[in-house]
Amino acid sequence: MSKARNQKDELERRDIELENVIGNLMIAEYQVEKLRTRVTERIGAYGYGTDRKVSSHMFKHDNKWFKISVKVRNLR
């Protein structure tokens, strides 16, 4: 009886680290989808007749300045 119980306990053991990684992956996928939705909504708000097709962001890290520019194009 105890051998069967040990096998059952071994099968029921959880790999907490693996569960955390999978949980983080699910959260990341959800966040990517939400960000894609937000970007799509923002691009749609610009319309086609406006000059606001570039977004820029500047930040400083380790005493260096960085500028990220994103050009928006609708590829219909």
Secondary structure in CASP SS format (residue, H / E / C, confidence):
PFRMAT SS
TARGET T0000
AUTHOR 0000-0000-0000
METHOD secondary structure of the structure
MODEL  1
M C 1.00
S H 1.00
K H 1.00
A H 1.00
R H 1.00
N H 1.00
Q H 1.00
K H 1.00
D H 1.00
E H 1.00
L H 1.00
E H 1.00
R C 1.00
R C 1.00
D C 1.00
I H 1.00
E H 1.00
L H 1.00
E H 1.00
N H 1.00
V H 1.00
I H 1.00
G H 1.00
N H 1.00
L H 1.00
M H 1.00
I H 1.00
A H 1.00
E H 1.00
Y H 1.00
Q H 1.00
V H 1.00
E H 1.00
K H 1.00
L H 1.00
R H 1.00
T H 1.00
R H 1.00
V H 1.00
T H 1.00
E H 1.00
R H 1.00
I H 1.00
G H 1.00
A H 1.00
Y H 1.00
G C 1.00
Y C 1.00
G C 1.00
T C 1.00
D C 1.00
R C 1.00
K C 1.00
V E 1.00
S E 1.00
S E 1.00
H E 1.00
M E 1.00
F E 1.00
K E 1.00
H E 1.00
D C 1.00
N C 1.00
K E 1.00
W E 1.00
F E 1.00
K E 1.00
I E 1.00
S E 1.00
V E 1.00
K E 1.00
V C 1.00
R C 1.00
N C 1.00
L C 1.00
R C 1.00
END
